[in-house]
Structure formats: structure tokens, C-alpha cells
Amino acid sequence: MPQGFPYQGGGQWVDGSPGAALTAPQPEQEMVFQWVDAPSYGRAAPQQHYLQQPPPSPYFPMEPHRALETPQLGPHGFDPRSPYLDPHFAASQGRPAMDGSYPPFGQHAPSRGPMGGRVQGNTRGARGGQGGGDDGKSRSKQTQPSTRQANEGGGGGNRRSAEPSAEQQLASVLESMGTEGVREMLVSILESLYEDRIKPMANYVKGRLKERSIAEPIVKSFVDLYTQHPDLFIVQQPAPGSQTDEATIFFVKEPEWFKGWVDIDAPDDPYDEKIWEELAKFLDGEHTFAGGRYGMARELTQRKLSFLEPLSLGEVCHMVQLAIQHRKLIVYHRKMLKPIQTVLCQLSPGEGAAGDAEGEDIKDMDDLCTVLFKMLGRHPQGIRLCRMKQMIKHELSRNLSEMAFQCTKLIELFNQEPLSTTFVLDTETDGKSIYVRMGRPDNFSDHVKHLLATANSTEGKQPPPSTDLLRRAEVF
């Protein structure tokens, strides 16, 4: 310490002439410190932190001002919180890593007065240092988004580009299976449908692939795979104008044990009555089947029922269809197949309560004919079949349930007399909407004409629907 400058607890060494006097510190604070690892030149200074005077540094006992400049120093006289001690951080900032040597006092460090203010003097160097810090911080800000972009945006792009296409996934699966493995798998799938006597249309082949947990790339491309092996398979495309739009796959050489396909939709019933009796006994309970007629047939087969053992899966599917359409043993209820008696027992109490509050149930065919005559009088252009039940309930406060007539679908009602000869089902040009319209009154039976007159007289109290109906009757 130069001669003539007595030590004061609040003093700090400053650049200046040896004869300059030190300014006495204010009693309410000892010293002001500000971190300059990443200074913010040109912005508002951050909040200052006031620290008490630390004990003198053991490494510089003759220069107590060092303790004021470097609070709580580490083993080598550095602030342990400074990121510049990390060689990786220093390299990223373009700075040489510190090896523990202390820089010469006063170099590259701005001098401060007793109140923490910057002393006018080597301000250019200080600003240069601070500017360098800003440059470093700016570089850090510019680098961080680009790094994030590389990790997120760029990484996502890399993931998208690295994700294999459908063709690449299929090629990888086929390569892992080998040519012979693929052929054996295709043969096994098709052979199982021959055993079940289910005609191998594309939809059934696809379902069988999924049942056996075949890889998804193969499921998506199975028709093309069968086409690539013409020595084993024949892929038959649908004929123009046919009702189906899916291909059918056959063996080139039919197996000797094959017994022929089962027409699941055929109305013929070749099955023994004892089988039907056993099936009716089995269905006399709380049974629910998902997956349509195929799903129900598959579940019945998996149950190993003795009376169904002689039948193939295709034949059981046919029995399920007959049980729905002709035997009236099961019905669709809330997208599930259930025994009809179970459904009727469940609905009867609820429907009775609903009838008292919201309307009366339609009881029989005569009642239904009268209701339809009233509705068509109000809507002579026709009624959409899919909305008929809702419209009847809304306009006439009557409830229609096809299951009360032992039918599983509403359209089946119009296959029964007298509806089949009284009303006409027209399909619109789009092929999706079915409309119910009244037939020619001249062709009605005397009983139906009486029902029409009854409907007209009732609706005559509510013009204009009755006049519309009469005008339409006159046209015919």
C-alpha cells in the first residue's frame, strides 16, 4: 500500500495521483457490488445487492481492498459462482479457460469509487469490456434459439425425414419375414377362410389378418401382396355395376377337402330343428354379442357349444342371419345383438311409463297404417325412413317400435302386409335416402280404404293436411 494513504474500512483503491484524498464512505452502507459476468450495457441496471464487508482474503493479507473487490472467494481467489471457471462455458463464449491464476490487478476490470460508481478514467477499456460482454450475451441469445430450433424444429424435421414411408415399412417387414415366410402367411390366411367356408372377400381377409395380429403394413397392402403371387392366388376384381366394390381372393388350385362356400344371406334354412331348439335354449338368458352377425358367430364357436360343433363358422354365421331375419330369436339393440325376449322385457316397463308421459304406443298394423296415412297427409312428398319414428313422435305423440312387430329393422315392417301393398319405398338418386310414400288408393283393399277414410276424417279437423291428402288421392 502506498505511503500516506491510511487504511479505511470503506475505502477502495482507485486510479489517480498518490496525493489524492479518499472520500469517506457513507455510514449507511459499506460497499456496492454488481456482477459483471454478463453485463447489460445500454439497459437499466439490475437491482443492486448490498453486502457486508467480508473478512480480508488470506491470499492477499497486505492488500485489504482485494477483499472488498472479491467477496467470498474460492480456493484460487475466484468467485465460485462465476461461469467463466467452467472451461466448456468459456469455450462457448470465445474466452480462454481460467486455470486458477489471478489476473493482474486493474487489468480488464473497471475501477469503482467508494459508492460503487464508475471512476472516470479508463472508461473506454471498461466500456470495451462491457461491450464484449454484451457481444457475448448477444451471441448467447442468438445461439440459444438456433440450438432450440435444432433440438425442436430441426429435430422434428429430422424425425419426419427419418420416419420411414409406408413402402419402406412394408419392405422392412417383408425382408424380415422372407419370401417363403410371406407366402406361407398368405396361404394360411386364405386357407382358414376356406375351412370356415366363408367366401374370401377382401373385407373378410382383412379381418382375418387383424385377428392373427399380422403387421399393419401387410394389412394395408394385402391385396397387392396376393397379386404378386399369381402362381398361388387369383385376385378377382369386382365386375362393373356389381353391388360390391371389393376384390375376392381365391386359390389357383382349390383344396380337395373344400366343401364349398356358404351363402350367409340366403333365406333357405337347411339346419335341423334340434339345433334351433338348442340355440333357443342357450339364448334364453342375458346374452349380448358385439361385432354383428360375424362377431356373434365367432363367439358362439369359441364357446365350444356341442350342438354347433358339426357346423363351420360360415354355417354359424348363416344361422345367426336366419335367427335375425326369419326366426326372430335375436335383434339389434343399441348396436348389439341380444335375445329378443330379453330386449322386450327390458323395454316394456320403460315404454309404458313413456307412453303415459309422451304418447301412446302403436299397437298393431291397422294402427300403424292409420298413423302413416296421417303423416303422409301432412307430408305428401314423402317421409324419410330414417326420420319416420322421430316425426311420428313429434307430430302425433305416438311411439313406434319395430321390435313390437317382431322386426329387427324398421324397413322390415314394409315387407309385411298390409304395408307392402299400401306404401312404396323410393330410393333417391344418391342411393342413400329411402322415402316412404303412399301407393295408389285404387289398389287398396276395402279394409285399407276404410283406414284411409278414418285418417282423413280425423285430420279433417286440422286443415290443410287433409285437403292435401284428398288432392293427392284425386290425382291417383
C-alpha positions in Angstrom: 0.0 0.0 0.0 1.5 3.4 -1.0 2.6 5.6 1.8 0.4 8.4 3.0 -2.9 6.6 2.5 -4.2 5.3 5.8 -6.4 2.2 5.6 -10.1 2.9 6.0 -12.8 0.2 6.1 -15.0 1.8 3.4 -12.1 2.9 1.1 -11.2 1.4 -2.2 -8.1 1.7 -4.3 -8.6 3.9 -7.3 -6.5 5.0 -10.2 -5.3 8.6 -9.6 -2.4 10.6 -8.2 -0.7 9.5 -5.0 -1.7 12.7 -3.3 -5.4 12.4 -3.9 -7.6 12.1 -0.8 -10.1 9.3 -0.3 -13.7 10.2 0.0 -15.2 9.0 3.3 -17.9 6.4 2.8 -21.5 7.0 3.9 -22.2 5.2 7.2 -25.5 3.5 6.0 -23.7 1.2 3.5 -20.3 -0.4 3.3 -19.9 -1.3 -0.4 -22.0 -1.9 -3.5 -21.2 -4.9 -5.7 -22.6 -5.7 -9.1 -22.0 -8.9 -11.1 -20.3 -8.2 -14.4 -20.2 -11.8 -15.8 -22.9 -10.8 -18.3 -23.3 -7.0 -18.0 -26.2 -5.3 -19.7 -24.7 -2.3 -21.4 -27.2 0.2 -22.6 -30.0 -1.1 -20.3 -31.3 -0.3 -16.9 -29.0 -1.6 -14.2 -30.4 -4.6 -12.3 -31.2 -4.4 -8.7 -28.1 -3.8 -6.6 -27.3 -6.2 -3.8 -25.7 -4.8 -0.7 -23.2 -7.0 1.1 -21.4 -6.6 4.3 -17.6 -6.3 4.2 -16.1 -9.9 4.1 -13.0 -10.7 6.1 -9.7 -10.0 4.4 -8.5 -12.5 1.9 -5.9 -14.9 3.3 -4.1 -14.8 -0.1 -3.6 -11.0 -0.1 -3.2 -10.0 3.6 -1.3 -6.8 2.8 -4.0 -5.5 0.4 -7.3 -5.4 2.2 -9.0 -3.7 -0.8 -8.9 -7.1 -2.5 -11.3 -8.5 0.0 -13.7 -5.7 -0.9 -13.5 -6.3 -4.6 -13.8 -10.1 -4.5 -16.4 -11.3 -1.9 -16.4 -14.9 -0.7 -13.6 -16.1 -3.0 -12.9 -19.7 -3.8 -9.7 -21.6 -3.3 -7.8 -19.7 -6.0 -9.2 -16.3 -5.2 -12.1 -16.6 -7.7 -15.8 -16.1 -7.2 -17.0 -19.8 -7.3 -20.3 -18.6 -8.8 -18.7 -17.2 -11.9 -19.5 -19.3 -15.0 -16.1 -18.4 -16.6 -14.5 -21.0 -14.3 -16.2 -23.7 -16.4 -13.9 -24.4 -19.4 -16.9 -25.5 -21.5 -18.7 -22.3 -20.9 -15.6 -20.3 -21.5 -15.0 -22.1 -24.8 -18.6 -21.4 -25.9 -18.1 -17.7 -25.2 -14.8 -17.5 -27.1 -12.8 -16.9 -23.9 -9.8 -18.8 -22.7 -10.5 -21.1 -19.8 -9.1 -19.9 -16.5 -6.5 -22.1 -14.9 -6.6 -20.7 -11.4 -4.2 -17.8 -12.0 -5.4 -14.4 -10.9 -5.3 -11.7 -13.5 -3.1 -8.6 -12.7 -4.9 -6.1 -10.5 -6.6 -3.4 -12.5 -6.4 -5.2 -15.9 -9.7 -5.6 -17.8 -11.6 -4.7 -14.7 -13.4 -1.3 -14.3 -12.4 0.7 -11.2 -15.2 1.8 -8.9 -15.5 4.5 -6.4 -16.5 4.1 -2.8 -20.2 4.2 -3.7 -19.9 1.7 -6.5 -19.9 4.4 -9.2 -17.6 4.1 -12.2 -14.5 6.3 -11.9 -13.8 8.5 -14.9 -10.5 7.4 -16.4 -10.1 4.2 -18.3 -13.7 4.2 -19.3 -13.1 3.1 -22.9 -11.5 -0.1 -21.7 -14.3 -0.6 -19.3 -16.9 0.0 -22.0 -14.9 -2.2 -24.3 -15.1 -5.0 -21.7 -18.7 -4.4 -21.2 -19.3 -4.3 -24.9 -17.6 -7.5 -25.2 -19.9 -8.9 -22.5 -22.8 -7.6 -24.5 -21.5 -9.2 -27.6 -21.1 -12.5 -25.7 -24.6 -12.2 -24.4 -25.9 -11.3 -27.8 -24.1 -14.3 -29.2 -25.6 -16.4 -26.4 -29.1 -15.1 -27.3 -28.5 -15.8 -31.0 -27.1 -19.2 -30.3 -29.8 -20.4 -27.9 -32.8 -20.1 -30.3 -30.8 -21.8 -33.0 -30.0 -24.6 -30.6 -33.6 -24.9 -29.6 -34.6 -24.8 -33.2 -32.1 -27.6 -33.9 -33.5 -29.6 -31.0 -37.2 -28.9 -31.6 -37.8 -27.7 -35.1 -34.8 -29.2 -36.7 -35.2 -32.3 -34.6 -38.8 -32.6 -35.7 -37.8 -32.2 -39.3 -35.2 -34.8 -38.8 -37.7 -37.1 -37.3 -40.1 -36.6 -40.1 -37.4 -37.2 -42.7 -36.1 -40.1 -40.7 -39.5 -41.7 -40.3 -39.8 -44.4 -43.0 -42.5 -44.2 -45.5 -45.3 -46.8 -45.9 -43.3 -48.5 -48.7 -40.2 -48.6 -46.6 -42.1 -50.1 -43.6 -43.6 -52.7 -45.8 -40.3 -53.6 -47.4 -38.7 -53.9 -43.9 -41.5 -56.3 -42.7 -41.3 -58.4 -45.9 -37.5 -58.5 -45.6 -37.7 -59.7 -42.0 -40.2 -62.4 -42.9 -38.5 -63.6 -46.1 -40.2 -64.5 -49.3 -41.2 -68.0 -48.2 -42.5 -66.7 -44.9 -44.7 -64.2 -46.7 -46.1 -66.9 -49.0 -46.8 -69.2 -46.1 -48.6 -66.4 -44.2 -50.8 -65.6 -47.2 -51.6 -69.2 -47.8 -52.5 -69.8 -44.1 -54.9 -66.8 -44.0 -56.7 -67.8 -47.1 -56.8 -71.5 -46.2 -58.5 -70.6 -42.9 -61.4 -68.9 -44.7 -61.7 -72.0 -47.0 -62.0 -74.1 -43.8 -64.7 -71.8 -42.4 -66.5 -71.8 -45.8 -66.6 -68.0 -45.8 -66.1 -66.5 -49.2 -62.8 -64.7 -49.1 -63.9 -61.2 -50.0 -61.3 -58.5 -49.2 -63.2 -57.4 -46.1 -63.1 -60.9 -44.6 -59.5 -61.4 -45.5 -58.5 -58.1 -43.8 -60.5 -59.1 -40.7 -58.7 -62.4 -40.5 -55.3 -60.7 -40.8 -56.2 -58.5 -37.9 -57.4 -61.4 -35.9 -54.0 -63.0 -36.2 -52.2 -59.7 -35.4 -50.4 -59.5 -38.7 -48.1 -56.4 -39.1 -50.0 -53.3 -40.0 -48.1 -52.6 -43.3 -49.2 -56.0 -44.6 -52.8 -55.4 -43.6 -52.8 -52.2 -45.6 -51.3 -53.8 -48.7 -52.6 -57.4 -48.6 -54.4 -57.2 -51.9 -51.2 -56.2 -53.7 -49.3 -58.9 -51.9 -51.7 -61.6 -53.1 -51.5 -60.1 -56.6 -47.7 -60.5 -56.6 -48.0 -64.3 -56.3 -50.1 -65.4 -59.3 -48.8 -68.9 -59.1 -50.8 -69.4 -55.8 -53.7 -66.9 -55.8 -56.3 -65.4 -58.1 -57.4 -61.8 -57.2 -60.8 -61.2 -58.8 -61.8 -57.6 -59.0 -65.5 -56.7 -58.8 -67.4 -56.6 -62.1 -68.7 -53.2 -63.3 -72.1 -52.4 -61.9 -71.9 -55.1 -59.2 -73.2 -54.5 -55.7 -69.8 -54.9 -54.1 -66.7 -52.8 -54.7 -64.1 -55.1 -53.1 -61.9 -57.8 -54.5 -62.2 -61.5 -53.9 -59.2 -63.8 -53.5 -59.1 -67.5 -54.4 -56.5 -70.3 -54.6 -55.4 -71.2 -58.1 -55.9 -74.8 -57.1 -58.9 -75.4 -54.9 -58.1 -77.7 -51.8 -59.5 -81.2 -52.2 -61.2 -81.1 -48.8 -63.1 -77.9 -49.6 -66.9 -78.2 -49.2 -68.0 -75.0 -51.0 -69.0 -71.6 -49.8 -71.9 -70.8 -47.5 -74.3 -68.1 -48.7 -74.7 -66.2 -45.4 -77.6 -64.1 -46.8 -79.6 -67.0 -48.3 -83.2 -67.3 -47.0 -83.0 -71.1 -47.1 -82.9 -72.9 -43.8 -81.1 -76.3 -44.1 -80.4 -76.8 -40.4 -82.0 -79.3 -38.1 -84.8 -78.2 -35.8 -82.9 -79.8 -32.9 -80.1 -77.3 -33.4 -82.6 -74.4 -33.4 -84.1 -75.7 -30.2 -80.7 -75.9 -28.5 -79.9 -72.4 -29.7 -83.1 -71.0 -28.4 -82.4 -72.6 -25.0 -78.9 -71.1 -25.0 -80.3 -67.6 -25.9 -82.8 -67.8 -23.0 -80.7 -65.5 -20.8 -78.8 -62.3 -20.5 -76.6 -62.6 -23.6 -75.0 -59.7 -25.6 -73.0 -60.1 -28.7 -70.8 -57.4 -30.4 -69.4 -57.3 -33.9 -72.6 -58.1 -35.8 -73.5 -61.5 -37.1 -69.9 -62.5 -37.7 -68.9 -61.4 -34.2 -71.8 -63.4 -32.7 -71.0 -66.5 -34.7 -67.3 -66.3 -33.8 -68.2 -66.1 -30.1 -70.6 -69.0 -30.3 -67.9 -71.1 -32.0 -65.4 -70.2 -29.3 -67.8 -71.3 -26.6 -67.5 -74.9 -27.9 -71.2 -75.5 -27.8 -71.9 -79.1 -28.6 -74.9 -78.6 -30.9 -72.8 -76.3 -33.1 -69.6 -78.4 -33.3 -70.6 -80.1 -36.7 -71.0 -76.7 -38.3 -68.4 -74.4 -39.8 -68.0 -70.8 -38.9 -69.7 -69.8 -42.1 -72.7 -72.0 -41.3 -73.0 -70.5 -37.8 -72.9 -67.0 -39.5 -75.8 -68.2 -41.7 -77.7 -69.4 -38.6 -77.3 -66.0 -36.9 -78.7 -64.3 -40.0 -81.7 -66.6 -40.1 -82.2 -66.1 -36.3 -82.4 -62.3 -37.0 -84.5 -62.3 -40.2 -86.7 -65.3 -40.0 -86.6 -67.0 -36.6 -86.9 -63.7 -34.7 -84.7 -65.0 -31.9 -82.3 -62.1 -31.7 -82.4 -58.4 -32.6 -80.1 -55.4 -32.8 -80.4 -53.2 -29.8 -78.1 -50.3 -29.3 -75.7 -51.7 -31.8 -75.5 -55.1 -30.1 -77.2 -58.4 -30.9 -79.4 -59.6 -28.0 -82.2 -62.2 -27.5 -85.5 -60.5 -28.5 -87.3 -61.6 -25.3 -84.6 -60.0 -23.2 -84.9 -56.7 -25.0 -88.7 -56.7 -24.9 -88.7 -57.4 -21.2 -86.3 -54.6 -20.6 -88.2 -52.1 -22.8 -91.8 -52.9 -21.7 -91.8 -51.0 -18.3 -90.0 -48.0 -19.7 -92.2 -47.8 -22.7 -95.3 -47.9 -20.6 -94.1 -45.0 -18.5 -93.0 -43.1 -21.6 -96.4 -43.7 -23.1 -98.2 -42.1 -20.3 -96.0 -39.0 -20.4 -95.0 -38.6 -24.1 -97.6 -40.5 -26.1 -99.3 -43.8 -26.8 -97.5 -46.8 -28.4 -98.6 -48.0 -31.9 -100.3 -51.3 -31.1 -100.9 -53.2 -34.4 -100.7 -52.9 -38.2 -104.1 -51.2 -38.6 -103.0 -48.6 -36.1 -99.7 -48.2 -37.9 -101.4 -47.8 -41.3 -103.7 -45.1 -39.9 -100.7 -43.2 -38.4 -98.8 -43.4 -41.7 -101.8 -42.1 -43.6 -102.0 -39.1 -41.2 -98.3 -38.4 -41.6 -98.3 -38.6 -45.4 -101.3 -36.3 -45.4 -99.1 -33.7 -43.7 -96.1 -34.6 -45.9 -97.4 -35.7 -49.3 -93.8 -35.5 -50.8 -92.9 -38.5 -48.6 -91.2 -39.2 -45.3 -87.6 -40.2 -44.9 -87.4 -43.7 -43.4 -84.5 -42.8 -41.1 -86.6 -39.9 -39.5 -90.1 -41.5 -39.6 -90.1 -42.6 -35.9 -89.0 -39.2 -34.7 -91.5 -37.4 -36.9 -94.4 -39.6 -35.7 -93.5 -39.0 -32.1 -93.1 -35.2 -32.6 -96.2 -34.6 -34.6 -98.7 -37.2 -33.4 -97.2 -38.1 -30.0 -97.2 -41.8 -30.9 -94.3 -44.2 -30.3 -93.3 -46.7 -33.0 -91.0 -49.7 -32.1 -90.3 -52.2 -34.8 -89.5 -54.8 -32.2 -93.1 -54.7 -31.1 -93.8 -56.2 -34.6 -91.1 -58.8 -34.2 -88.8 -57.0 -36.6 -85.2 -56.1 -36.1 -85.1 -53.2 -38.6 -87.7 -50.5 -39.5 -87.5 -51.4 -43.2 -88.7 -54.9 -42.5 -92.1 -53.6 -41.4 -92.8 -52.7 -45.0 -92.3 -56.3 -46.1 -95.4 -57.3 -44.2 -99.0 -56.9 -45.1 -100.8 -54.6 -45.4 -97.8 -52.2 -45.6 -96.2 -53.9 -48.5 -99.2 -53.3 -50.8 -100.1 -49.9 -49.4 -96.9 -47.9 -49.2 -93.9 -47.5 -51.6 -90.3 -47.2 -50.6 -88.4 -45.0 -53.0 -84.7 -44.5 -53.1 -83.3 -41.1 -54.0 -80.8 -40.6 -56.8 -77.9 -40.5 -54.3 -78.9 -44.1 -53.2 -78.6 -43.2 -49.5 -82.0 -41.8 -48.6 -85.2 -44.0 -48.6 -88.6 -42.3 -48.6 -91.9 -43.7 -47.6 -94.7 -42.7 -50.0 -98.3 -43.7 -50.3 -99.3 -46.1 -53.1 -102.4 -45.9 -55.4 -105.6 -45.8 -53.4 -107.4 -47.6 -56.2 -105.3 -50.7 -55.5 -106.0 -50.6 -51.7 -108.2 -53.3 -50.2 -111.6 -52.3 -48.7 -110.2 -52.6 -45.2 -107.2 -50.3 -46.0 -109.6 -47.8 -47.8 -111.6 -47.7 -44.6 -108.4 -46.9 -42.6 -107.6 -44.2 -45.1 -111.1 -42.7 -44.7 -110.7 -42.8 -40.9 -107.4 -41.0 -41.1 -108.9 -38.3 -43.5 -111.8 -37.7 -41.2 -109.6 -37.3 -38.2 -107.2 -35.0 -40.0 -110.1 -33.0 -41.5 -110.2 -31.1 -38.2 -106.7 -29.9 -38.8 -106.5 -28.3 -42.2 -104.7 -28.1 -44.6 -103.2 -31.6 -44.3 -106.5 -33.4 -45.1 -107.1 -31.3 -48.2 -103.6 -32.2 -49.4 -104.2 -35.8 -48.9 -107.5 -35.7 -50.7 -106.0 -33.8 -53.6 -103.2 -36.4 -53.8 -105.9 -39.2 -53.7 -107.7 -37.5 -56.6 -104.6 -37.4 -58.7 -104.3 -41.2 -58.4 
